[in-house]
Amino acid sequence: MKNRGVVYIVFGEKYIKEAILSASTVKKYSPNLHITFLCDQKIESEFVDDFKKIKVNHIRPKVDYISFSPYDETLLLDSDTIVNYDITDIFDILKKYDLGICHDLARKRTNVSTLIPPYNEIPYCFPEVNPGVFVFKKSEQVESFFKMWRSYFYKYHGVWPYEQPTFRVALWESGVNFYILPPEYNIRSKQNREKQHKFHHEFGSQHLKERIFHMHHGKETVEDALQHCVEDYMPY
């Protein structure tokens, strides 16, 4: 098996179709990347190089099957991704780190904090990351991290069935050597950003509150400078 490649962990016709479309964009811009589907049914597509059947027990099977990647270096992509450039350089981060991933728009949510105590203990400045796009290499440290993530996921699955909060806890506690990739590797939609504002009452007043502005403003008073910064900045 090739030593690096892309893995999709998907199930159901809708998400399989979506993932095949994503895979076609990987092949367009990074044609030498090998692609494997871990899926609940057989896949036949010119864009998919390998397929392994999985049994899906809940809506987040990646937690169970992430370690099944056949590659030494893996880029995991969710089905709803579209590649727009050659992405092979993302693997180069693994020369120095065990794992590379992007911040999520969710930082530290008040509603989740009340449900998952170890999540609440982590400071706001260590935000959630997005496991829909991340690169990792096979190592004892990474496998230990995945086991910890799986353990926390099932411990709190009854109160929160999604994977990001427990991924945050495992990332904080495991000590795995990871790097935060720049946002262009995981561009989110306007709809996703609007959702953060819609549910702001659940996430808490501190959520996505600007902490430090860093820009020239040309103003003489704090009030005028702050107003300029609020109007001028572009949130990630």
NORJO-V571295 format. One record per residue. RES is the residue in one letter. PSI is psi in radians with two decimals (999 if undefined). NEAR is the number of other C-alpha atoms within 8 Angstrom. D_LAST is the distance of its C-alpha to the last C-alpha in Angstrom with 2 decimals. Layout:
res=RES psi=PSI near=NEAR d_last=D_LAST
res=RES psi=PSI near=NEAR d_last=D_LAST
This chain:
res=M psi=2.48 near=4 d_last=37.19
res=K psi=2.64 near=6 d_last=34.69
res=N psi=-0.15 near=7 d_last=32.79
res=R psi=2.61 near=10 d_last=29.27
res=G psi=-3.11 near=13 d_last=27.83
res=V psi=2.39 near=12 d_last=25.53
res=V psi=2.35 near=13 d_last=26.25
res=Y psi=2.32 near=14 d_last=25.68
res=I psi=1.80 near=12 d_last=26.97
res=V psi=2.85 near=14 d_last=27.78
res=F psi=2.69 near=10 d_last=30.49
res=G psi=2.55 near=7 d_last=31.85
res=E psi=-0.76 near=6 d_last=32.39
res=K psi=-0.86 near=6 d_last=29.21
res=Y psi=-0.50 near=11 d_last=26.87
res=I psi=-0.81 near=11 d_last=29.25
res=K psi=-0.75 near=8 d_last=29.22
res=E psi=-0.73 near=10 d_last=25.43
res=A psi=-0.63 near=14 d_last=25.36
res=I psi=-0.69 near=12 d_last=28.05
res=L psi=-0.76 near=9 d_last=26.08
res=S psi=-0.78 near=13 d_last=23.15
res=A psi=-0.61 near=11 d_last=25.78
res=S psi=-0.58 near=9 d_last=27.17
res=T psi=-0.54 near=11 d_last=23.96
res=V psi=-0.83 near=14 d_last=24.00
res=K psi=-0.54 near=11 d_last=27.61
res=K psi=-0.78 near=7 d_last=26.97
res=Y psi=-0.39 near=11 d_last=24.67
res=S psi=1.19 near=11 d_last=25.85
res=P psi=-0.33 near=7 d_last=29.42
res=N psi=-0.09 near=5 d_last=30.67
res=L psi=2.27 near=11 d_last=28.47
res=H psi=2.46 near=10 d_last=30.60
res=I psi=2.24 near=13 d_last=29.38
res=T psi=2.35 near=13 d_last=30.72
res=F psi=2.21 near=13 d_last=30.50
res=L psi=1.94 near=13 d_last=31.31
res=C psi=2.79 near=15 d_last=32.43
res=D psi=0.00 near=11 d_last=34.99
res=Q psi=2.83 near=7 d_last=36.92
res=K psi=2.44 near=8 d_last=38.06
res=I psi=2.29 near=8 d_last=35.80
res=E psi=1.86 near=5 d_last=37.33
res=S psi=2.51 near=6 d_last=35.03
res=E psi=-0.28 near=5 d_last=35.19
res=F psi=-0.08 near=9 d_last=31.57
res=V psi=2.11 near=14 d_last=32.26
res=D psi=-0.48 near=8 d_last=34.31
res=D psi=2.74 near=7 d_last=35.12
res=F psi=2.39 near=11 d_last=35.21
res=K psi=2.28 near=9 d_last=35.98
res=K psi=2.42 near=9 d_last=36.85
res=I psi=2.81 near=9 d_last=35.41
res=K psi=2.14 near=6 d_last=36.37
res=V psi=2.15 near=8 d_last=33.66
res=N psi=-0.24 near=5 d_last=34.20
res=H psi=-3.14 near=5 d_last=31.01
res=I psi=-0.07 near=7 d_last=27.75
res=R psi=1.14 near=8 d_last=25.92
res=P psi=-0.26 near=11 d_last=28.38
res=K psi=-0.53 near=7 d_last=25.97
res=V psi=-0.65 near=11 d_last=26.75
res=D psi=-0.56 near=7 d_last=30.39
res=Y psi=0.06 near=11 d_last=30.28
res=I psi=-0.58 near=9 d_last=27.51
res=S psi=-0.11 near=7 d_last=30.29
res=F psi=0.03 near=5 d_last=32.31
res=S psi=2.33 near=8 d_last=30.43
res=P psi=-0.01 near=5 d_last=33.19
res=Y psi=2.69 near=11 d_last=31.24
res=D psi=-0.58 near=8 d_last=31.09
res=E psi=2.16 near=13 d_last=27.47
res=T psi=2.36 near=14 d_last=25.46
res=L psi=1.99 near=12 d_last=22.24
res=L psi=2.26 near=11 d_last=21.84
res=L psi=2.36 near=11 d_last=20.26
res=D psi=2.84 near=11 d_last=20.20
res=S psi=-0.49 near=12 d_last=22.19
res=D psi=0.57 near=8 d_last=19.44
res=T psi=2.60 near=8 d_last=17.88
res=I psi=2.15 near=8 d_last=18.61
res=V psi=2.43 near=10 d_last=18.82
res=N psi=0.19 near=6 d_last=18.57
res=Y psi=2.86 near=6 d_last=19.60
res=D psi=2.18 near=9 d_last=21.80
res=I psi=0.18 near=9 d_last=20.21
res=T psi=-0.43 near=8 d_last=23.17
res=D psi=-0.30 near=7 d_last=21.59
res=I psi=-0.47 near=7 d_last=19.51
res=F psi=-0.39 near=11 d_last=22.91
res=D psi=-0.39 near=7 d_last=23.47
res=I psi=-0.38 near=11 d_last=21.22
res=L psi=-0.09 near=13 d_last=24.06
res=K psi=-0.41 near=6 d_last=26.45
res=K psi=-0.52 near=5 d_last=25.07
res=Y psi=2.80 near=10 d_last=23.27
res=D psi=-0.41 near=14 d_last=24.37
res=L psi=2.46 near=15 d_last=21.09
res=G psi=2.37 near=14 d_last=17.62
res=I psi=2.81 near=14 d_last=14.74
res=C psi=2.67 near=14 d_last=10.95
res=H psi=2.63 near=11 d_last=9.33
res=D psi=2.80 near=9 d_last=9.50
res=L psi=-0.46 near=8 d_last=8.13
res=A psi=2.23 near=10 d_last=11.63
res=R psi=-1.49 near=12 d_last=12.22
res=K psi=1.97 near=14 d_last=15.91
res=R psi=2.31 near=11 d_last=17.57
res=T psi=-0.73 near=9 d_last=20.77
res=N psi=-0.64 near=9 d_last=22.52
res=V psi=-0.63 near=13 d_last=22.12
res=S psi=-0.58 near=11 d_last=23.15
res=T psi=-0.31 near=8 d_last=26.41
res=L psi=-0.52 near=8 d_last=27.19
res=I psi=1.68 near=9 d_last=26.38
res=P psi=-0.79 near=8 d_last=27.70
res=P psi=-0.44 near=7 d_last=26.36
res=Y psi=-0.72 near=12 d_last=22.81
res=N psi=-0.51 near=11 d_last=23.44
res=E psi=-0.27 near=6 d_last=24.78
res=I psi=2.38 near=9 d_last=21.58
res=P psi=2.68 near=8 d_last=19.62
res=Y psi=-0.62 near=7 d_last=16.36
res=C psi=-0.09 near=5 d_last=14.80
res=F psi=1.47 near=8 d_last=15.57
res=P psi=3.06 near=12 d_last=13.23
res=E psi=2.69 near=14 d_last=13.91
res=V psi=2.99 near=12 d_last=13.17
res=N psi=1.84 near=11 d_last=13.65
res=P psi=0.19 near=9 d_last=17.23
res=G psi=-0.26 near=7 d_last=17.03
res=V psi=1.85 near=13 d_last=16.24
res=F psi=2.65 near=13 d_last=17.73
res=V psi=2.46 near=14 d_last=20.42
res=F psi=2.81 near=12 d_last=23.34
res=K psi=2.72 near=11 d_last=26.89
res=K psi=2.18 near=10 d_last=30.10
res=S psi=2.84 near=7 d_last=31.10
res=E psi=-0.65 near=6 d_last=32.70
res=Q psi=-0.75 near=9 d_last=29.61
res=V psi=-0.74 near=13 d_last=27.43
res=E psi=-0.67 near=10 d_last=30.24
res=S psi=-0.71 near=9 d_last=30.68
res=F psi=-0.80 near=12 d_last=27.02
res=F psi=-0.69 near=12 d_last=27.38
res=K psi=-0.72 near=8 d_last=30.57
res=M psi=-0.75 near=10 d_last=29.03
res=W psi=-0.82 near=14 d_last=26.17
res=R psi=-0.72 near=10 d_last=28.88
res=S psi=-0.81 near=8 d_last=31.01
res=Y psi=-0.67 near=11 d_last=28.44
res=F psi=-0.83 near=14 d_last=27.39
res=Y psi=-0.51 near=8 d_last=31.02
res=K psi=-0.67 near=7 d_last=31.75
res=Y psi=0.21 near=10 d_last=29.27
res=H psi=-0.58 near=9 d_last=29.31
res=G psi=-0.45 near=7 d_last=31.61
res=V psi=-0.36 near=6 d_last=29.24
res=W psi=1.81 near=8 d_last=25.87
res=P psi=0.05 near=10 d_last=26.26
res=Y psi=2.77 near=9 d_last=22.75
res=E psi=-0.31 near=10 d_last=21.79
res=Q psi=-0.76 near=10 d_last=18.43
res=P psi=-0.73 near=10 d_last=19.87
res=T psi=-0.46 near=11 d_last=22.79
res=F psi=-0.74 near=13 d_last=20.79
res=R psi=-0.77 near=12 d_last=19.00
res=V psi=-0.81 near=13 d_last=22.52
res=A psi=-0.66 near=13 d_last=24.01
res=L psi=-0.68 near=11 d_last=21.38
res=W psi=-0.72 near=8 d_last=22.08
res=E psi=-0.44 near=6 d_last=25.82
res=S psi=-0.54 near=9 d_last=26.64
res=G psi=0.19 near=6 d_last=25.93
res=V psi=2.50 near=10 d_last=24.88
res=N psi=1.78 near=8 d_last=23.58
res=F psi=2.85 near=9 d_last=19.98
res=Y psi=2.46 near=9 d_last=17.08
res=I psi=2.04 near=8 d_last=13.31
res=L psi=2.69 near=9 d_last=12.39
res=P psi=2.75 near=7 d_last=9.53
res=P psi=-0.34 near=9 d_last=6.95
res=E psi=-0.18 near=5 d_last=9.45
res=Y psi=-0.03 near=8 d_last=11.88
res=N psi=1.16 near=8 d_last=10.51
res=I psi=2.19 near=6 d_last=8.97
res=R psi=2.80 near=6 d_last=9.25
res=S psi=2.86 near=6 d_last=11.25
res=K psi=-0.65 near=6 d_last=11.36
res=Q psi=-0.71 near=6 d_last=14.02
res=N psi=-0.70 near=8 d_last=12.05
res=R psi=-0.71 near=10 d_last=9.65
res=E psi=-0.55 near=8 d_last=12.99
res=K psi=-0.62 near=8 d_last=14.56
res=Q psi=-0.65 near=10 d_last=12.62
res=H psi=-0.65 near=7 d_last=14.17
res=K psi=-0.69 near=7 d_last=17.41
res=F psi=0.35 near=8 d_last=17.96
res=H psi=-0.56 near=10 d_last=16.80
res=H psi=-0.44 near=7 d_last=20.51
res=E psi=-0.55 near=8 d_last=20.71
res=F psi=-0.44 near=13 d_last=17.68
res=G psi=2.67 near=10 d_last=18.82
res=S psi=-0.39 near=7 d_last=18.26
res=Q psi=-0.23 near=6 d_last=16.33
res=H psi=2.15 near=11 d_last=13.61
res=L psi=0.34 near=6 d_last=10.12
res=K psi=2.21 near=6 d_last=12.38
res=E psi=2.26 near=5 d_last=11.24
res=R psi=-0.86 near=4 d_last=13.46
res=I psi=2.20 near=4 d_last=13.67
res=F psi=2.48 near=6 d_last=13.03
res=H psi=1.54 near=4 d_last=13.86
res=M psi=2.64 near=5 d_last=15.20
res=H psi=2.38 near=4 d_last=18.73
res=H psi=-0.38 near=7 d_last=19.75
res=G psi=0.37 near=5 d_last=23.54
res=K psi=2.79 near=7 d_last=24.43
res=E psi=-0.37 near=6 d_last=27.32
res=T psi=2.71 near=6 d_last=26.58
res=V psi=-0.73 near=7 d_last=23.91
res=E psi=-0.80 near=6 d_last=23.63
res=D psi=-0.69 near=9 d_last=23.18
res=A psi=-0.77 near=12 d_last=20.71
res=L psi=-0.74 near=8 d_last=18.54
res=Q psi=-0.74 near=8 d_last=18.86
res=H psi=-0.77 near=9 d_last=17.87
res=C psi=-0.74 near=11 d_last=14.69
res=V psi=-0.69 near=7 d_last=13.71
res=E psi=-0.43 near=6 d_last=14.55
res=D psi=-0.32 near=6 d_last=13.08
res=Y psi=2.70 near=6 d_last=9.54
res=M psi=1.96 near=4 d_last=6.53
res=P psi=2.56 near=3 d_last=3.78
res=Y psi=999 near=3 d_last=0.00
